[in-house]
Amino acid sequence: MKTLLARFTGPTPAFWRRVRNATIIVAGGAEFVLNYSATPEAWLPLLKTVATIAATAAFVAQLTCKDSPTDQPAS
């Protein structure tokens, strides 16, 4: 559990920060349209799926972290 917490709060590489931020925007947009009263009924399952996938991708991107020198294998 300590490792998971350390990975979640550790420094995230630049690429994964961009992925995280983009997927948060996508998930937020999908949630906004999902809760908008004029959204067509046929779009609801798709929007739920998009929001779930984007939120999961953002969470996984947050778990990536830069390796510290002590994590490198011995040569």
PDB file of N, CA, C, O and CB in Angstrom:
ATOM      1  N   MET A   1       0.827  -1.193   0.000  1.00  0.00           N
ATOM      2  CA  MET A   1       0.000   0.000   0.000  1.00  0.00           C
ATOM      3  C   MET A   1       0.868   1.252   0.000  1.00  0.00           C
ATOM      4  O   MET A   1       0.527   2.256  -0.625  1.00  0.00           O
ATOM      5  CB  MET A   1      -0.939   0.001   1.206  1.00  0.00           C
ATOM      6  N   LYS A   2       2.017   1.181   0.722  1.00  0.00           N
ATOM      7  CA  LYS A   2       2.926   2.319   0.747  1.00  0.00           C
ATOM      8  C   LYS A   2       3.472   2.613  -0.641  1.00  0.00           C
ATOM      9  O   LYS A   2       3.630   3.773  -1.022  1.00  0.00           O
ATOM     10  CB  LYS A   2       4.071   2.063   1.718  1.00  0.00           C
ATOM     11  N   THR A   3       3.760   1.556  -1.395  1.00  0.00           N
ATOM     12  CA  THR A   3       4.284   1.738  -2.748  1.00  0.00           C
ATOM     13  C   THR A   3       3.255   2.408  -3.638  1.00  0.00           C
ATOM     14  O   THR A   3       3.591   3.305  -4.412  1.00  0.00           O
ATOM     15  CB  THR A   3       4.704   0.396  -3.349  1.00  0.00           C
ATOM     16  N   LEU A   4       2.025   1.986  -3.537  1.00  0.00           N
ATOM     17  CA  LEU A   4       0.965   2.586  -4.354  1.00  0.00           C
ATOM     18  C   LEU A   4       0.783   4.063  -4.011  1.00  0.00           C
ATOM     19  O   LEU A   4       0.630   4.894  -4.906  1.00  0.00           O
ATOM     20  CB  LEU A   4      -0.360   1.829  -4.154  1.00  0.00           C
ATOM     21  N   LEU A   5       0.799   4.387  -2.737  1.00  0.00           N
ATOM     22  CA  LEU A   5       0.676   5.779  -2.317  1.00  0.00           C
ATOM     23  C   LEU A   5       1.865   6.601  -2.781  1.00  0.00           C
ATOM     24  O   LEU A   5       1.706   7.744  -3.209  1.00  0.00           O
ATOM     25  CB  LEU A   5       0.541   5.867  -0.805  1.00  0.00           C
ATOM     26  N   ALA A   6       3.056   6.024  -2.697  1.00  0.00           N
ATOM     27  CA  ALA A   6       4.258   6.722  -3.156  1.00  0.00           C
ATOM     28  C   ALA A   6       4.204   6.975  -4.650  1.00  0.00           C
ATOM     29  O   ALA A   6       4.610   8.041  -5.113  1.00  0.00           O
ATOM     30  CB  ALA A   6       5.511   5.920  -2.807  1.00  0.00           C
ATOM     31  N   ARG A   7       3.708   6.008  -5.412  1.00  0.00           N
ATOM     32  CA  ARG A   7       3.587   6.192  -6.858  1.00  0.00           C
ATOM     33  C   ARG A   7       2.537   7.253  -7.184  1.00  0.00           C
ATOM     34  O   ARG A   7       2.705   8.030  -8.125  1.00  0.00           O
ATOM     35  CB  ARG A   7       3.227   4.862  -7.540  1.00  0.00           C
ATOM     36  N   PHE A   8       1.475   7.283  -6.419  1.00  0.00           N
ATOM     37  CA  PHE A   8       0.398   8.243  -6.687  1.00  0.00           C
ATOM     38  C   PHE A   8       0.844   9.675  -6.395  1.00  0.00           C
ATOM     39  O   PHE A   8       0.429  10.603  -7.089  1.00  0.00           O
ATOM     40  CB  PHE A   8      -0.842   7.901  -5.851  1.00  0.00           C
ATOM     41  N   THR A   9       1.675   9.860  -5.385  1.00  0.00           N
ATOM     42  CA  THR A   9       2.102  11.205  -5.003  1.00  0.00           C
ATOM     43  C   THR A   9       3.472  11.571  -5.557  1.00  0.00           C
ATOM     44  O   THR A   9       3.910  12.711  -5.399  1.00  0.00           O
ATOM     45  CB  THR A   9       2.120  11.328  -3.503  1.00  0.00           C
ATOM     46  N   GLY A  10       4.156  10.637  -6.198  1.00  0.00           N
ATOM     47  CA  GLY A  10       5.490  10.905  -6.736  1.00  0.00           C
ATOM     48  C   GLY A  10       5.437  11.765  -7.990  1.00  0.00           C
ATOM     49  O   GLY A  10       4.361  12.024  -8.528  1.00  0.00           O
ATOM     50  N   PRO A  11       6.613  12.210  -8.457  1.00  0.00           N
ATOM     51  CA  PRO A  11       6.663  13.030  -9.669  1.00  0.00           C
ATOM     52  C   PRO A  11       6.251  12.219 -10.894  1.00  0.00           C
ATOM     53  O   PRO A  11       6.685  11.081 -11.077  1.00  0.00           O
ATOM     54  CB  PRO A  11       8.073  13.608  -9.869  1.00  0.00           C
ATOM     55  N   THR A  12       5.417  12.815 -11.719  1.00  0.00           N
ATOM     56  CA  THR A  12       4.911  12.162 -12.923  1.00  0.00           C
ATOM     57  C   THR A  12       5.683  12.673 -14.139  1.00  0.00           C
ATOM     58  O   THR A  12       5.894  13.880 -14.256  1.00  0.00           O
ATOM     59  CB  THR A  12       3.385  12.416 -13.092  1.00  0.00           C
ATOM     60  N   PRO A  13       6.111  11.791 -15.049  1.00  0.00           N
ATOM     61  CA  PRO A  13       6.797  12.247 -16.253  1.00  0.00           C
ATOM     62  C   PRO A  13       5.906  13.179 -17.087  1.00  0.00           C
ATOM     63  O   PRO A  13       4.679  13.099 -17.018  1.00  0.00           O
ATOM     64  CB  PRO A  13       7.237  11.044 -17.096  1.00  0.00           C
ATOM     65  N   ALA A  14       6.531  14.056 -17.870  1.00  0.00           N
ATOM     66  CA  ALA A  14       5.808  15.076 -18.636  1.00  0.00           C
ATOM     67  C   ALA A  14       4.774  14.467 -19.585  1.00  0.00           C
ATOM     68  O   ALA A  14       3.658  14.977 -19.690  1.00  0.00           O
ATOM     69  CB  ALA A  14       6.794  15.923 -19.431  1.00  0.00           C
ATOM     70  N   PHE A  15       5.132  13.382 -20.277  1.00  0.00           N
ATOM     71  CA  PHE A  15       4.187  12.765 -21.207  1.00  0.00           C
ATOM     72  C   PHE A  15       2.926  12.313 -20.484  1.00  0.00           C
ATOM     73  O   PHE A  15       1.817  12.551 -20.962  1.00  0.00           O
ATOM     74  CB  PHE A  15       4.837  11.577 -21.923  1.00  0.00           C
ATOM     75  N   TRP A  16       3.086  11.666 -19.342  1.00  0.00           N
ATOM     76  CA  TRP A  16       1.935  11.149 -18.609  1.00  0.00           C
ATOM     77  C   TRP A  16       1.123  12.259 -17.953  1.00  0.00           C
ATOM     78  O   TRP A  16      -0.076  12.097 -17.729  1.00  0.00           O
ATOM     79  CB  TRP A  16       2.392  10.162 -17.557  1.00  0.00           C
ATOM     80  N   ARG A  17       1.766  13.394 -17.642  1.00  0.00           N
ATOM     81  CA  ARG A  17       0.997  14.545 -17.166  1.00  0.00           C
ATOM     82  C   ARG A  17       0.075  15.052 -18.267  1.00  0.00           C
ATOM     83  O   ARG A  17      -1.076  15.402 -18.005  1.00  0.00           O
ATOM     84  CB  ARG A  17       1.938  15.675 -16.691  1.00  0.00           C
ATOM     85  N   ARG A  18       0.580  15.092 -19.510  1.00  0.00           N
ATOM     86  CA  ARG A  18      -0.260  15.521 -20.637  1.00  0.00           C
ATOM     87  C   ARG A  18      -1.396  14.530 -20.867  1.00  0.00           C
ATOM     88  O   ARG A  18      -2.533  14.936 -21.110  1.00  0.00           O
ATOM     89  CB  ARG A  18       0.585  15.667 -21.923  1.00  0.00           C
ATOM     90  N   VAL A  19      -1.098  13.238 -20.792  1.00  0.00           N
ATOM     91  CA  VAL A  19      -2.151  12.218 -20.951  1.00  0.00           C
ATOM     92  C   VAL A  19      -3.194  12.373 -19.856  1.00  0.00           C
ATOM     93  O   VAL A  19      -4.393  12.356 -20.130  1.00  0.00           O
ATOM     94  CB  VAL A  19      -1.547  10.785 -20.919  1.00  0.00           C
ATOM     95  N   ARG A  20      -2.740  12.524 -18.611  1.00  0.00           N
ATOM     96  CA  ARG A  20      -3.657  12.689 -17.484  1.00  0.00           C
ATOM     97  C   ARG A  20      -4.551  13.905 -17.669  1.00  0.00           C
ATOM     98  O   ARG A  20      -5.766  13.815 -17.494  1.00  0.00           O
ATOM     99  CB  ARG A  20      -2.878  12.812 -16.179  1.00  0.00           C
ATOM    100  N   ASN A  21      -3.961  15.036 -18.020  1.00  0.00           N
ATOM    101  CA  ASN A  21      -4.738  16.261 -18.187  1.00  0.00           C
ATOM    102  C   ASN A  21      -5.733  16.151 -19.332  1.00  0.00           C
ATOM    103  O   ASN A  21      -6.869  16.609 -19.209  1.00  0.00           O
ATOM    104  CB  ASN A  21      -3.812  17.438 -18.424  1.00  0.00           C
ATOM    105  N   ALA A  22      -5.324  15.550 -20.445  1.00  0.00           N
ATOM    106  CA  ALA A  22      -6.232  15.393 -21.588  1.00  0.00           C
ATOM    107  C   ALA A  22      -7.403  14.481 -21.240  1.00  0.00           C
ATOM    108  O   ALA A  22      -8.544  14.765 -21.606  1.00  0.00           O
ATOM    109  CB  ALA A  22      -5.474  14.832 -22.800  1.00  0.00           C
ATOM    110  N   THR A  23      -7.124  13.385 -20.533  1.00  0.00           N
ATOM    111  CA  THR A  23      -8.205  12.469 -20.200  1.00  0.00           C
ATOM    112  C   THR A  23      -9.136  13.044 -19.135  1.00  0.00           C
ATOM    113  O   THR A  23     -10.321  12.712 -19.111  1.00  0.00           O
ATOM    114  CB  THR A  23      -7.636  11.147 -19.729  1.00  0.00           C
ATOM    115  N   ILE A  24      -8.620  13.898 -18.257  1.00  0.00           N
ATOM    116  CA  ILE A  24      -9.493  14.571 -17.293  1.00  0.00           C
ATOM    117  C   ILE A  24     -10.442  15.518 -18.025  1.00  0.00           C
ATOM    118  O   ILE A  24     -11.620  15.612 -17.681  1.00  0.00           O
ATOM    119  CB  ILE A  24      -8.656  15.348 -16.241  1.00  0.00           C
ATOM    120  N   ILE A  25      -9.925  16.219 -19.038  1.00  0.00           N
ATOM    121  CA  ILE A  25     -10.776  17.118 -19.825  1.00  0.00           C
ATOM    122  C   ILE A  25     -11.843  16.328 -20.576  1.00  0.00           C
ATOM    123  O   ILE A  25     -13.005  16.733 -20.611  1.00  0.00           O
ATOM    124  CB  ILE A  25      -9.928  17.939 -20.816  1.00  0.00           C
ATOM    125  N   VAL A  26     -11.456  15.206 -21.175  1.00  0.00           N
ATOM    126  CA  VAL A  26     -12.421  14.372 -21.899  1.00  0.00           C
ATOM    127  C   VAL A  26     -13.488  13.824 -20.950  1.00  0.00           C
ATOM    128  O   VAL A  26     -14.677  13.860 -21.266  1.00  0.00           O
ATOM    129  CB  VAL A  26     -11.700  13.210 -22.613  1.00  0.00           C
ATOM    130  N   ALA A  27     -13.069  13.322 -19.794  1.00  0.00           N
ATOM    131  CA  ALA A  27     -14.025  12.784 -18.823  1.00  0.00           C
ATOM    132  C   ALA A  27     -14.956  13.879 -18.314  1.00  0.00           C
ATOM    133  O   ALA A  27     -16.157  13.655 -18.164  1.00  0.00           O
ATOM    134  CB  ALA A  27     -13.285  12.130 -17.645  1.00  0.00           C
ATOM    135  N   GLY A  28     -14.409  15.057 -18.049  1.00  0.00           N
ATOM    136  CA  GLY A  28     -15.246  16.168 -17.593  1.00  0.00           C
ATOM    137  C   GLY A  28     -16.238  16.604 -18.645  1.00  0.00           C
ATOM    138  O   GLY A  28     -17.395  16.889 -18.334  1.00  0.00           O
ATOM    139  N   GLY A  29     -15.794  16.657 -19.893  1.00  0.00           N
ATOM    140  CA  GLY A  29     -16.714  17.010 -20.982  1.00  0.00           C
ATOM    141  C   GLY A  29     -17.818  15.982 -21.154  1.00  0.00           C
ATOM    142  O   GLY A  29     -18.978  16.335 -21.365  1.00  0.00           O
ATOM    143  N   ALA A  30     -17.457  14.715 -21.064  1.00  0.00           N
ATOM    144  CA  ALA A  30     -18.466  13.655 -21.185  1.00  0.00           C
ATOM    145  C   ALA A  30     -19.467  13.726 -20.035  1.00  0.00           C
ATOM    146  O   ALA A  30     -20.667  13.550 -20.246  1.00  0.00           O
ATOM    147  CB  ALA A  30     -17.793  12.267 -21.216  1.00  0.00           C
ATOM    148  N   GLU A  31     -18.985  13.980 -18.829  1.00  0.00           N
ATOM    149  CA  GLU A  31     -19.894  14.105 -17.677  1.00  0.00           C
ATOM    150  C   GLU A  31     -20.805  15.319 -17.822  1.00  0.00           C
ATOM    151  O   GLU A  31     -21.984  15.258 -17.472  1.00  0.00           O
ATOM    152  CB  GLU A  31     -19.091  14.209 -16.368  1.00  0.00           C
ATOM    153  N   PHE A  32     -20.262  16.418 -18.337  1.00  0.00           N
ATOM    154  CA  PHE A  32     -21.081  17.615 -18.539  1.00  0.00           C
ATOM    155  C   PHE A  32     -22.196  17.330 -19.531  1.00  0.00           C
ATOM    156  O   PHE A  32     -23.358  17.636 -19.262  1.00  0.00           O
ATOM    157  CB  PHE A  32     -20.219  18.791 -19.032  1.00  0.00           C
ATOM    158  N   VAL A  33     -21.858  16.749 -20.670  1.00  0.00           N
ATOM    159  CA  VAL A  33     -22.870  16.451 -21.692  1.00  0.00           C
ATOM    160  C   VAL A  33     -23.838  15.387 -21.180  1.00  0.00           C
ATOM    161  O   VAL A  33     -25.025  15.423 -21.506  1.00  0.00           O
ATOM    162  CB  VAL A  33     -22.200  15.978 -23.009  1.00  0.00           C
ATOM    163  N   LEU A  34     -23.348  14.453 -20.392  1.00  0.00           N
ATOM    164  CA  LEU A  34     -24.198  13.403 -19.828  1.00  0.00           C
ATOM    165  C   LEU A  34     -25.270  13.994 -18.920  1.00  0.00           C
ATOM    166  O   LEU A  34     -26.403  13.513 -18.904  1.00  0.00           O
ATOM    167  CB  LEU A  34     -23.352  12.389 -19.050  1.00  0.00           C
ATOM    168  N   ASN A  35     -24.926  15.020 -18.176  1.00  0.00           N
ATOM    169  CA  ASN A  35     -25.869  15.631 -17.243  1.00  0.00           C
ATOM    170  C   ASN A  35     -26.626  16.812 -17.829  1.00  0.00           C
ATOM    171  O   ASN A  35     -27.455  17.409 -17.141  1.00  0.00           O
ATOM    172  CB  ASN A  35     -25.144  16.073 -16.016  1.00  0.00           C
ATOM    173  N   TYR A  36     -26.363  17.161 -19.074  1.00  0.00           N
ATOM    174  CA  TYR A  36     -27.070  18.237 -19.751  1.00  0.00           C
ATOM    175  C   TYR A  36     -28.459  17.731 -20.127  1.00  0.00           C
ATOM    176  O   TYR A  36     -28.592  16.629 -20.658  1.00  0.00           O
ATOM    177  CB  TYR A  36     -26.285  18.727 -21.012  1.00  0.00           C
ATOM    178  N   SER A  37     -29.480  18.515 -19.860  1.00  0.00           N
ATOM    179  CA  SER A  37     -30.860  18.033 -20.028  1.00  0.00           C
ATOM    180  C   SER A  37     -31.259  17.786 -21.481  1.00  0.00           C
ATOM    181  O   SER A  37     -32.179  17.007 -21.729  1.00  0.00           O
ATOM    182  CB  SER A  37     -31.812  19.021 -19.425  1.00  0.00           C
ATOM    183  N   ALA A  38     -30.598  18.422 -22.449  1.00  0.00           N
ATOM    184  CA  ALA A  38     -30.983  18.266 -23.854  1.00  0.00           C
ATOM    185  C   ALA A  38     -30.177  17.183 -24.571  1.00  0.00           C
ATOM    186  O   ALA A  38     -30.226  17.095 -25.798  1.00  0.00           O
ATOM    187  CB  ALA A  38     -30.816  19.584 -24.582  1.00  0.00           C
ATOM    188  N   THR A  39     -29.442  16.367 -23.834  1.00  0.00           N
ATOM    189  CA  THR A  39     -28.657  15.300 -24.443  1.00  0.00           C
ATOM    190  C   THR A  39     -29.589  14.210 -24.957  1.00  0.00           C
ATOM    191  O   THR A  39     -30.450  13.729 -24.221  1.00  0.00           O
ATOM    192  CB  THR A  39     -27.639  14.716 -23.433  1.00  0.00           C
ATOM    193  N   PRO A  40     -29.418  13.812 -26.239  1.00  0.00           N
ATOM    194  CA  PRO A  40     -30.265  12.731 -26.770  1.00  0.00           C
ATOM    195  C   PRO A  40     -30.098  11.436 -25.970  1.00  0.00           C
ATOM    196  O   PRO A  40     -28.998  11.098 -25.533  1.00  0.00           O
ATOM    197  CB  PRO A  40     -29.932  12.474 -28.249  1.00  0.00           C
ATOM    198  N   GLU A  41     -31.177  10.741 -25.794  1.00  0.00           N
ATOM    199  CA  GLU A  41     -31.199   9.504 -25.003  1.00  0.00           C
ATOM    200  C   GLU A  41     -30.249   8.445 -25.572  1.00  0.00           C
ATOM    201  O   GLU A  41     -29.679   7.658 -24.816  1.00  0.00           O
ATOM    202  CB  GLU A  41     -32.623   8.944 -24.945  1.00  0.00           C
ATOM    203  N   ALA A  42     -30.077   8.420 -26.880  1.00  0.00           N
ATOM    204  CA  ALA A  42     -29.220   7.416 -27.512  1.00  0.00           C
ATOM    205  C   ALA A  42     -27.740   7.630 -27.188  1.00  0.00           C
ATOM    206  O   ALA A  42     -26.951   6.691 -27.299  1.00  0.00           O
ATOM    207  CB  ALA A  42     -29.422   7.438 -29.020  1.00  0.00           C
ATOM    208  N   TRP A  43     -27.355   8.822 -26.798  1.00  0.00           N
ATOM    209  CA  TRP A  43     -25.952   9.121 -26.505  1.00  0.00           C
ATOM    210  C   TRP A  43     -25.532   8.702 -25.102  1.00  0.00           C
ATOM    211  O   TRP A  43     -24.337   8.580 -24.833  1.00  0.00           O
ATOM    212  CB  TRP A  43     -25.697  10.593 -26.681  1.00  0.00           C
ATOM    213  N   LEU A  44     -26.476   8.482 -24.213  1.00  0.00           N
ATOM    214  CA  LEU A  44     -26.148   8.237 -22.806  1.00  0.00           C
ATOM    215  C   LEU A  44     -25.209   7.052 -22.571  1.00  0.00           C
ATOM    216  O   LEU A  44     -24.236   7.200 -21.831  1.00  0.00           O
ATOM    217  CB  LEU A  44     -27.407   8.014 -22.041  1.00  0.00           C
ATOM    218  N   PRO A  45     -25.462   5.872 -23.177  1.00  0.00           N
ATOM    219  CA  PRO A  45     -24.521   4.762 -22.939  1.00  0.00           C
ATOM    220  C   PRO A  45     -23.108   5.064 -23.436  1.00  0.00           C
ATOM    221  O   PRO A  45     -22.129   4.702 -22.784  1.00  0.00           O
ATOM    222  CB  PRO A  45     -25.030   3.500 -23.616  1.00  0.00           C
ATOM    223  N   LEU A  46     -23.002   5.724 -24.582  1.00  0.00           N
ATOM    224  CA  LEU A  46     -21.695   6.067 -25.125  1.00  0.00           C
ATOM    225  C   LEU A  46     -20.973   7.056 -24.209  1.00  0.00           C
ATOM    226  O   LEU A  46     -19.781   6.903 -23.946  1.00  0.00           O
ATOM    227  CB  LEU A  46     -21.839   6.653 -26.538  1.00  0.00           C
ATOM    228  N   LEU A  47     -21.686   8.060 -23.729  1.00  0.00           N
ATOM    229  CA  LEU A  47     -21.073   9.056 -22.858  1.00  0.00           C
ATOM    230  C   LEU A  47     -20.613   8.445 -21.533  1.00  0.00           C
ATOM    231  O   LEU A  47     -19.565   8.816 -21.003  1.00  0.00           O
ATOM    232  CB  LEU A  47     -22.053  10.191 -22.594  1.00  0.00           C
ATOM    233  N   LYS A  48     -21.395   7.516 -21.009  1.00  0.00           N
ATOM    234  CA  LYS A  48     -20.986   6.837 -19.777  1.00  0.00           C
ATOM    235  C   LYS A  48     -19.710   6.039 -19.992  1.00  0.00           C
ATOM    236  O   LYS A  48     -18.823   6.031 -19.139  1.00  0.00           O
ATOM    237  CB  LYS A  48     -22.102   5.916 -19.276  1.00  0.00           C
ATOM    238  N   THR A  49     -19.620   5.369 -21.133  1.00  0.00           N
ATOM    239  CA  THR A  49     -18.436   4.578 -21.454  1.00  0.00           C
ATOM    240  C   THR A  49     -17.213   5.475 -21.629  1.00  0.00           C
ATOM    241  O   THR A  49     -16.140   5.174 -21.107  1.00  0.00           O
ATOM    242  CB  THR A  49     -18.673   3.754 -22.724  1.00  0.00           C
ATOM    243  N   VAL A  50     -17.375   6.573 -22.362  1.00  0.00           N
ATOM    244  CA  VAL A  50     -16.265   7.506 -22.581  1.00  0.00           C
ATOM    245  C   VAL A  50     -15.782   8.082 -21.254  1.00  0.00           C
ATOM    246  O   VAL A  50     -14.577   8.153 -21.010  1.00  0.00           O
ATOM    247  CB  VAL A  50     -16.691   8.645 -23.532  1.00  0.00           C
ATOM    248  N   ALA A  51     -16.708   8.491 -20.400  1.00  0.00           N
ATOM    249  CA  ALA A  51     -16.333   9.062 -19.104  1.00  0.00           C
ATOM    250  C   ALA A  51     -15.590   8.036 -18.243  1.00  0.00           C
ATOM    251  O   ALA A  51     -14.605   8.377 -17.587  1.00  0.00           O
ATOM    252  CB  ALA A  51     -17.583   9.569 -18.362  1.00  0.00           C
ATOM    253  N   THR A  52     -16.044   6.810 -18.242  1.00  0.00           N
ATOM    254  CA  THR A  52     -15.406   5.765 -17.445  1.00  0.00           C
ATOM    255  C   THR A  52     -14.003   5.455 -17.955  1.00  0.00           C
ATOM    256  O   THR A  52     -13.062   5.354 -17.168  1.00  0.00           O
ATOM    257  CB  THR A  52     -16.257   4.497 -17.456  1.00  0.00           C
ATOM    258  N   ILE A  53     -13.862   5.304 -19.266  1.00  0.00           N
ATOM    259  CA  ILE A  53     -12.552   4.995 -19.839  1.00  0.00           C
ATOM    260  C   ILE A  53     -11.582   6.150 -19.605  1.00  0.00           C
ATOM    261  O   ILE A  53     -10.428   5.919 -19.242  1.00  0.00           O
ATOM    262  CB  ILE A  53     -12.675   4.699 -21.347  1.00  0.00           C
ATOM    263  N   ALA A  54     -12.026   7.378 -19.805  1.00  0.00           N
ATOM    264  CA  ALA A  54     -11.152   8.536 -19.626  1.00  0.00           C
ATOM    265  C   ALA A  54     -10.732   8.694 -18.162  1.00  0.00           C
ATOM    266  O   ALA A  54      -9.571   8.994 -17.882  1.00  0.00           O
ATOM    267  CB  ALA A  54     -11.854   9.811 -20.113  1.00  0.00           C
ATOM    268  N   ALA A  55     -11.652   8.498 -17.242  1.00  0.00           N
ATOM    269  CA  ALA A  55     -11.306   8.605 -15.825  1.00  0.00           C
ATOM    270  C   ALA A  55     -10.318   7.513 -15.415  1.00  0.00           C
ATOM    271  O   ALA A  55      -9.406   7.766 -14.628  1.00  0.00           O
ATOM    272  CB  ALA A  55     -12.571   8.524 -14.959  1.00  0.00           C
ATOM    273  N   THR A  56     -10.494   6.319 -15.938  1.00  0.00           N
ATOM    274  CA  THR A  56      -9.569   5.220 -15.647  1.00  0.00           C
ATOM    275  C   THR A  56      -8.185   5.513 -16.221  1.00  0.00           C
ATOM    276  O   THR A  56      -7.175   5.274 -15.558  1.00  0.00           O
ATOM    277  CB  THR A  56     -10.109   3.893 -16.217  1.00  0.00           C
ATOM    278  N   ALA A  57      -8.134   6.026 -17.442  1.00  0.00           N
ATOM    279  CA  ALA A  57      -6.849   6.367 -18.061  1.00  0.00           C
ATOM    280  C   ALA A  57      -6.147   7.472 -17.262  1.00  0.00           C
ATOM    281  O   ALA A  57      -4.928   7.434 -17.092  1.00  0.00           O
ATOM    282  CB  ALA A  57      -7.056   6.814 -19.534  1.00  0.00           C
ATOM    283  N   ALA A  58      -6.901   8.441 -16.780  1.00  0.00           N
ATOM    284  CA  ALA A  58      -6.306   9.512 -15.969  1.00  0.00           C
ATOM    285  C   ALA A  58      -5.734   8.951 -14.669  1.00  0.00           C
ATOM    286  O   ALA A  58      -4.651   9.356 -14.247  1.00  0.00           O
ATOM    287  CB  ALA A  58      -7.355  10.604 -15.659  1.00  0.00           C
ATOM    288  N   PHE A  59      -6.442   8.031 -14.037  1.00  0.00           N
ATOM    289  CA  PHE A  59      -5.963   7.420 -12.798  1.00  0.00           C
ATOM    290  C   PHE A  59      -4.683   6.622 -13.036  1.00  0.00           C
ATOM    291  O   PHE A  59      -3.733   6.721 -12.260  1.00  0.00           O
ATOM    292  CB  PHE A  59      -7.043   6.513 -12.198  1.00  0.00           C
ATOM    293  N   VAL A  60      -4.659   5.838 -14.103  1.00  0.00           N
ATOM    294  CA  VAL A  60      -3.480   5.028 -14.410  1.00  0.00           C
ATOM    295  C   VAL A  60      -2.297   5.927 -14.774  1.00  0.00           C
ATOM    296  O   VAL A  60      -1.163   5.638 -14.392  1.00  0.00           O
ATOM    297  CB  VAL A  60      -3.783   4.044 -15.565  1.00  0.00           C
ATOM    298  N   ALA A  61      -2.551   7.016 -15.510  1.00  0.00           N
ATOM    299  CA  ALA A  61      -1.473   7.946 -15.858  1.00  0.00           C
ATOM    300  C   ALA A  61      -0.885   8.586 -14.609  1.00  0.00           C
ATOM    301  O   ALA A  61       0.313   8.866 -14.560  1.00  0.00           O
ATOM    302  CB  ALA A  61      -1.985   9.034 -16.816  1.00  0.00           C
ATOM    303  N   GLN A  62      -1.710   8.818 -13.609  1.00  0.00           N
ATOM    304  CA  GLN A  62      -1.217   9.407 -12.359  1.00  0.00           C
ATOM    305  C   GLN A  62      -0.309   8.435 -11.606  1.00  0.00           C
ATOM    306  O   GLN A  62       0.566   8.868 -10.856  1.00  0.00           O
ATOM    307  CB  GLN A  62      -2.394   9.824 -11.465  1.00  0.00           C
ATOM    308  N   LEU A  63      -0.499   7.148 -11.791  1.00  0.00           N
ATOM    309  CA  LEU A  63       0.305   6.152 -11.080  1.00  0.00           C
ATOM    310  C   LEU A  63       1.694   5.967 -11.676  1.00  0.00           C
ATOM    311  O   LEU A  63       2.547   5.331 -11.058  1.00  0.00           O
ATOM    312  CB  LEU A  63      -0.411   4.832 -11.074  1.00  0.00           C
ATOM    313  N   THR A  64       1.936   6.514 -12.870  1.00  0.00           N
ATOM    314  CA  THR A  64       3.284   6.421 -13.421  1.00  0.00           C
ATOM    315  C   THR A  64       4.174   7.393 -12.670  1.00  0.00           C
ATOM    316  O   THR A  64       3.723   8.468 -12.275  1.00  0.00           O
ATOM    317  CB  THR A  64       3.297   6.718 -14.951  1.00  0.00           C
ATOM    318  N   CYS A  65       5.420   7.032 -12.469  1.00  0.00           N
ATOM    319  CA  CYS A  65       6.329   7.937 -11.775  1.00  0.00           C
ATOM    320  C   CYS A  65       7.731   7.764 -12.327  1.00  0.00           C
ATOM    321  O   CYS A  65       8.076   6.740 -12.917  1.00  0.00           O
ATOM    322  CB  CYS A  65       6.307   7.684 -10.252  1.00  0.00           C
ATOM    323  N   LYS A  66       8.519   8.793 -12.117  1.00  0.00           N
ATOM    324  CA  LYS A  66       9.912   8.740 -12.550  1.00  0.00           C
ATOM    325  C   LYS A  66      10.654   7.783 -11.629  1.00  0.00           C
ATOM    326  O   LYS A  66      10.442   7.777 -10.417  1.00  0.00           O
ATOM    327  CB  LYS A  66      10.573  10.163 -12.541  1.00  0.00           C
ATOM    328  N   ASP A  67      11.525   6.974 -12.222  1.00  0.00           N
ATOM    329  CA  ASP A  67      12.316   6.043 -11.420  1.00  0.00           C
ATOM    330  C   ASP A  67      13.412   6.802 -10.697  1.00  0.00           C
ATOM    331  O   ASP A  67      14.068   7.676 -11.265  1.00  0.00           O
ATOM    332  CB  ASP A  67      12.920   4.924 -12.302  1.00  0.00           C
ATOM    333  N   SER A  68      13.591   6.461  -9.466  1.00  0.00           N
ATOM    334  CA  SER A  68      14.699   7.056  -8.715  1.00  0.00           C
ATOM    335  C   SER A  68      15.963   6.254  -9.011  1.00  0.00           C
ATOM    336  O   SER A  68      15.863   5.105  -9.441  1.00  0.00           O
ATOM    337  CB  SER A  68      14.398   7.084  -7.173  1.00  0.00           C
ATOM    338  N   PRO A  69      17.136   6.818  -8.796  1.00  0.00           N
ATOM    339  CA  PRO A  69      18.375   6.087  -9.055  1.00  0.00           C
ATOM    340  C   PRO A  69      18.482   4.765  -8.278  1.00  0.00           C
ATOM    341  O   PRO A  69      19.152   3.833  -8.722  1.00  0.00           O
ATOM    342  CB  PRO A  69      19.553   6.963  -8.713  1.00  0.00           C
ATOM    343  N   THR A  70      17.824   4.693  -7.131  1.00  0.00           N
ATOM    344  CA  THR A  70      17.900   3.445  -6.346  1.00  0.00           C
ATOM    345  C   THR A  70      17.027   2.348  -6.935  1.00  0.00           C
ATOM    346  O   THR A  70      17.190   1.179  -6.584  1.00  0.00           O
ATOM    347  CB  THR A  70      17.485   3.702  -4.899  1.00  0.00           C
ATOM    348  N   ASP A  71      16.084   2.708  -7.843  1.00  0.00           N
ATOM    349  CA  ASP A  71      15.230   1.697  -8.474  1.00  0.00           C
ATOM    350  C   ASP A  71      15.878   1.032  -9.672  1.00  0.00           C
ATOM    351  O   ASP A  71      15.352   0.045 -10.188  1.00  0.00           O
ATOM    352  CB  ASP A  71      13.933   2.316  -8.897  1.00  0.00           C
ATOM    353  N   GLN A  72      17.009   1.552 -10.125  1.00  0.00           N
ATOM    354  CA  GLN A  72      17.671   1.018 -11.308  1.00  0.00           C
ATOM    355  C   GLN A  72      18.310  -0.328 -10.977  1.00  0.00           C
ATOM    356  O   GLN A  72      18.880  -0.501  -9.899  1.00  0.00           O
ATOM    357  CB  GLN A  72      18.733   2.011 -11.839  1.00  0.00           C
ATOM    358  N   PRO A  73      18.211  -1.297 -11.921  1.00  0.00           N
ATOM    359  CA  PRO A  73      18.857  -2.592 -11.685  1.00  0.00           C
ATOM    360  C   PRO A  73      20.375  -2.452 -11.704  1.00  0.00           C
ATOM    361  O   PRO A  73      20.924  -1.589 -12.388  1.00  0.00           O
ATOM    362  CB  PRO A  73      18.408  -3.618 -12.739  1.00  0.00           C
ATOM    363  N   ALA A  74      21.031  -3.303 -10.951  1.00  0.00           N
ATOM    364  CA  ALA A  74      22.497  -3.287 -10.897  1.00  0.00           C
ATOM    365  C   ALA A  74      23.053  -3.808 -12.204  1.00  0.00           C
ATOM    366  O   ALA A  74      22.557  -4.797 -12.743  1.00  0.00           O
ATOM    367  CB  ALA A  74      23.023  -4.131  -9.711  1.00  0.00           C
ATOM    368  N   SER A  75      24.098  -3.139 -12.730  1.00  0.00           N
ATOM    369  CA  SER A  75      24.685  -3.602 -13.991  1.00  0.00           C
ATOM    370  C   SER A  75      25.873  -4.480 -13.763  1.00  0.00           C
ATOM    371  O   SER A  75      26.484  -4.954 -14.721  1.00  0.00           O
ATOM    372  CB  SER A  75      25.084  -2.440 -14.851  1.00  0.00           C
TER     373      SER A  75
END
